[in-house]
Amino acid sequence: MSTGDEAVKWDPAFTEQVKDKAWPVLKRYFRAEVRGLDALPEVGGALLVGNHSGGSLTPDVVIFGSAFYEKFGYDRPLFTLAHSQVFVGPFEGWLGRLGVIHASRENAASALHSGAAVLVFPGGDYDAYRPTGSANVIDFNGRTGYVRTAIETGVPIVPIVSIGGQETQLFLTRGTGLAKKLGLGRFRVGILPVSIGFPFGVSVFVPPNIPLPAKIVTQVLAPIDVVGEFGKQPDVAEVDAHVRSVMQQALDTLARERRLPFIG
């Protein structure tokens, strides 16, 4: 599938219908707050880099997307990069219409060059299934491809941090060791997470439990001009370390604001 084919699948009318139905429910159920949207560049491509939370039913994606369109309307699409495992059955068509595209640097570059905002979660499932004890830790598992994409396309990196998603159930372990022993790497599966939630109790990857209504707060941070801050030949590792540091500081601040887990 070509990059162009993916981009043209975005359907603003369908996206608006889904947002109008989902956002009021999500806002009430998770008491969702998205702060700092004014920090997003008004024009041109922007690479939005977030921490991923909530296991397989990650609410942070829909929460941020709904708030994005609530504020900016539908003249500018928000594309979200996702791995091929989520494009199954009828979901492939629905996700494409909502602006979810296969995660690749080519797809990201094409969308960014078109002037769109592109949302990426470098940590992927590894991040979304981080243990509850490490809920407020930024961990991309060493993945730095997003930095190269920002450098090659000349767009700013806009860090986004979210808190509360890891409180929607109890995450015990990513199960990286077990996945390795079972040879799941040949299927591009590096984790076999174990969690406890409602209604299935203990879940080993599947079945997915229903997220509990923890309060979720998302904060958009100031854009990072990579070339402006790190020079014309920026060091990828240095940029990545800076992005994660800025995000960790912001996540620590959000954590200090919370009175109690789950309650917020």
C-alpha positions as CSV (number, residue, x, y, z in Angstrom):
1,M,0.0,0.0,0.0
2,S,1.5,3.4,-1.0
3,T,1.7,6.3,1.3
4,G,-0.6,8.3,-0.8
5,D,-3.3,5.7,-0.6
6,E,-3.1,5.8,3.2
7,A,-3.4,9.6,3.4
8,V,-6.4,10.0,1.1
9,K,-8.4,7.6,3.2
10,W,-8.8,10.2,5.9
11,D,-12.5,11.1,6.0
12,P,-13.2,14.4,7.9
13,A,-16.9,13.9,8.0
14,F,-16.6,10.4,9.4
15,T,-14.0,11.6,11.9
16,E,-16.3,14.3,13.0
17,Q,-19.2,11.9,13.6
18,V,-17.0,9.6,15.7
19,K,-15.6,12.5,17.7
20,D,-19.0,14.0,18.4
21,K,-20.2,10.6,19.8
22,A,-17.0,9.6,21.5
23,W,-15.7,12.8,23.1
24,P,-18.6,13.5,25.5
25,V,-18.4,10.0,26.7
26,L,-14.7,9.9,27.1
27,K,-14.6,13.4,28.7
28,R,-17.1,12.2,31.3
29,Y,-15.9,8.7,31.9
30,F,-12.2,9.6,32.2
31,R,-12.8,13.1,33.4
32,A,-10.4,13.9,30.6
33,E,-8.4,17.1,30.3
34,V,-6.1,18.1,27.4
35,R,-4.0,21.1,28.2
36,G,-1.8,23.3,26.2
37,L,-3.2,22.8,22.7
38,D,-2.3,26.4,21.9
39,A,1.4,25.2,21.9
40,L,0.8,23.4,18.6
41,P,2.1,25.2,15.5
42,E,-0.9,26.6,13.6
43,V,0.5,25.7,10.2
44,G,2.9,23.3,8.7
45,G,3.7,19.7,9.6
46,A,4.4,18.9,13.3
47,L,5.5,15.6,14.8
48,L,3.6,15.0,18.0
49,V,5.5,12.6,20.3
50,G,3.7,11.0,23.2
51,N,3.9,8.4,25.9
52,H,1.5,5.5,25.3
53,S,-0.7,4.2,28.1
54,G,-3.6,1.8,29.0
55,G,-2.6,-1.5,27.4
56,S,-4.5,-2.7,24.4
57,L,-7.4,-0.3,24.8
58,T,-5.3,2.9,24.9
59,P,-7.7,5.8,25.6
60,D,-5.0,8.4,25.2
61,V,-5.3,8.3,21.4
62,V,-9.0,9.0,21.1
63,I,-8.9,11.5,24.0
64,F,-6.2,13.6,22.3
65,G,-7.6,13.3,18.8
66,S,-11.1,14.4,20.0
67,A,-9.6,17.4,21.8
68,F,-7.5,18.3,18.7
69,Y,-10.5,18.4,16.4
70,E,-12.7,20.1,19.0
71,K,-10.2,23.0,19.0
72,F,-8.9,23.1,15.5
73,G,-11.7,21.8,13.4
74,Y,-11.2,19.6,10.3
75,D,-9.2,21.7,7.8
76,R,-6.0,20.1,9.1
77,P,-5.8,16.3,9.6
78,L,-4.3,14.5,12.6
79,F,-2.6,11.3,11.4
80,T,-1.7,8.7,14.0
81,L,1.0,6.0,13.3
82,A,0.0,2.5,14.3
83,H,1.6,-0.9,13.8
84,S,0.1,-3.4,11.3
85,Q,-1.4,-5.6,14.1
86,V,-4.2,-3.2,14.7
87,F,-5.3,-3.2,11.0
88,V,-7.5,-6.3,11.1
89,G,-10.9,-7.0,9.6
90,P,-13.2,-4.0,9.4
91,F,-10.9,-2.0,11.7
92,E,-8.6,-1.4,8.7
93,G,-11.2,0.6,6.9
94,W,-12.5,2.5,9.9
95,L,-9.0,3.4,11.2
96,G,-8.0,4.6,7.8
97,R,-11.0,7.0,7.6
98,L,-10.0,8.3,11.1
99,G,-6.5,9.1,10.0
100,V,-4.7,6.1,11.5
101,I,-1.9,5.0,9.1
102,H,0.7,2.2,9.1
103,A,3.7,3.1,11.1
104,S,6.6,3.8,8.8
105,R,9.0,6.7,8.3
106,E,7.8,7.0,4.7
107,N,4.2,7.4,5.7
108,A,5.1,9.8,8.5
109,A,7.2,11.9,6.1
110,S,4.5,12.1,3.4
111,A,1.9,13.2,6.0
112,L,4.3,15.8,7.5
113,H,5.2,17.2,4.1
114,S,1.5,17.7,3.4
115,G,1.3,20.0,6.4
116,A,-0.5,17.6,8.7
117,A,0.0,16.9,12.4
118,V,1.3,13.4,13.0
119,L,1.0,11.6,16.3
120,V,3.5,8.9,17.2
121,F,4.1,6.8,20.3
122,P,7.7,5.6,20.0
123,G,7.4,3.2,22.9
124,G,4.4,1.4,21.3
125,D,3.1,-1.6,23.2
126,Y,6.3,-1.8,25.3
127,D,5.3,1.6,26.7
128,A,1.5,1.0,26.9
129,Y,2.1,-2.1,29.0
130,R,4.7,-0.7,31.4
131,P,4.2,-2.1,34.9
132,T,2.0,0.0,37.3
133,G,5.1,0.5,39.5
134,S,6.7,2.4,36.6
135,A,3.5,4.1,35.4
136,N,5.1,7.6,35.4
137,V,8.3,6.8,33.6
138,I,9.0,7.8,30.0
139,D,10.4,4.8,28.3
140,F,10.7,4.5,24.5
141,N,12.7,1.2,24.7
142,G,15.6,2.9,22.8
143,R,13.5,3.8,19.7
144,T,14.8,7.0,18.1
145,G,13.3,6.8,14.6
146,Y,11.0,9.7,15.4
147,V,14.0,12.0,15.7
148,R,15.3,11.0,12.3
149,T,11.9,11.6,10.8
150,A,11.7,15.1,12.3
151,I,15.2,15.9,11.1
152,E,14.6,14.7,7.6
153,T,11.3,16.5,7.2
154,G,12.4,19.7,8.9
155,V,9.4,19.8,11.3
156,P,9.3,20.5,15.0
157,I,8.9,17.8,17.6
158,V,5.9,18.6,19.9
159,P,6.2,16.5,23.1
160,I,2.9,15.3,24.7
161,V,2.6,13.6,28.1
162,S,-0.4,11.9,29.5
163,I,-1.1,10.5,33.0
164,G,-3.8,8.2,34.3
165,G,-3.9,5.6,31.5
166,Q,-1.8,3.1,33.6
167,E,-4.3,3.4,36.4
168,T,-7.1,2.0,34.2
169,Q,-6.0,-1.5,35.4
170,L,-3.2,-3.2,37.3
171,F,-0.3,-3.9,35.0
172,L,2.0,-6.6,36.5
173,T,4.6,-7.2,33.8
174,R,5.4,-6.7,30.2
175,G,6.4,-10.4,29.9
176,T,9.4,-9.7,27.7
177,G,11.3,-12.7,29.0
178,L,8.4,-15.1,28.5
179,A,7.8,-13.7,24.9
180,K,11.5,-14.4,24.1
181,K,11.4,-17.9,25.5
182,L,8.3,-18.7,23.4
183,G,10.0,-17.4,20.3
184,L,7.4,-14.7,19.6
185,G,10.0,-12.4,18.1
186,R,9.5,-14.2,14.8
187,F,5.9,-12.8,14.8
188,R,7.3,-9.3,15.7
189,V,5.9,-9.7,19.2
190,G,8.3,-8.7,21.9
191,I,6.0,-8.8,25.0
192,L,3.4,-11.1,26.6
193,P,1.9,-8.7,29.2
194,V,0.0,-9.8,32.3
195,S,-2.6,-7.4,33.9
196,I,-5.5,-7.6,36.3
197,G,-8.7,-5.7,35.6
198,F,-12.5,-5.9,35.0
199,P,-14.3,-8.1,34.0
200,F,-11.8,-10.9,33.2
201,G,-9.5,-10.6,36.1
202,V,-6.0,-11.8,35.1
203,S,-5.4,-11.2,31.4
204,V,-2.3,-12.4,29.5
205,F,-2.4,-10.0,26.6
206,V,-6.0,-11.1,25.8
207,P,-8.8,-10.9,26.5
208,P,-8.6,-7.1,27.0
209,N,-10.2,-5.8,30.2
210,I,-12.4,-2.8,30.2
211,P,-10.5,0.3,31.3
212,L,-11.5,1.6,34.7
213,P,-12.6,5.3,34.8
214,A,-9.3,6.7,36.0
215,K,-8.8,10.5,35.5
216,I,-6.6,11.1,32.4
217,V,-4.8,14.4,31.9
218,T,-2.8,15.2,28.8
219,Q,-0.3,18.1,28.5
220,V,1.0,19.5,25.2
221,L,4.5,20.9,25.7
222,A,6.4,23.6,23.7
223,P,7.6,22.6,20.2
224,I,11.3,21.7,19.9
225,D,13.0,23.1,16.8
226,V,15.6,20.3,16.3
227,V,17.9,22.2,13.9
228,G,17.5,25.5,15.8
229,E,18.4,23.9,19.1
230,F,20.9,21.2,18.1
231,G,22.5,22.5,14.8
232,K,22.3,21.5,11.2
233,Q,23.7,18.0,11.9
234,P,22.0,17.1,15.2
235,D,23.0,14.0,17.2
236,V,20.0,11.7,17.2
237,A,20.8,10.3,20.7
238,E,21.2,13.8,22.1
239,V,17.9,15.0,20.7
240,D,16.1,11.8,21.9
241,A,17.6,12.2,25.4
242,H,16.4,15.9,25.5
243,V,12.9,15.0,24.4
244,R,12.5,12.3,27.0
245,S,14.0,14.5,29.7
246,V,11.5,17.3,28.9
247,M,8.6,14.8,28.9
248,Q,9.8,13.2,32.1
249,Q,9.9,16.6,33.9
250,A,6.4,17.3,32.7
251,L,5.1,13.9,33.7
252,D,6.6,14.3,37.1
253,T,4.8,17.6,37.5
254,L,1.5,16.0,36.5
255,A,2.2,13.2,39.0
256,R,2.8,15.7,41.8
257,E,-0.6,17.3,41.0
258,R,-2.5,14.1,41.5
259,R,-4.0,13.7,45.0
260,L,-4.6,10.0,44.7
261,P,-4.1,7.3,41.9
262,F,-7.3,6.7,39.9
263,I,-9.1,9.7,41.5
264,G,-6.6,12.2,40.1
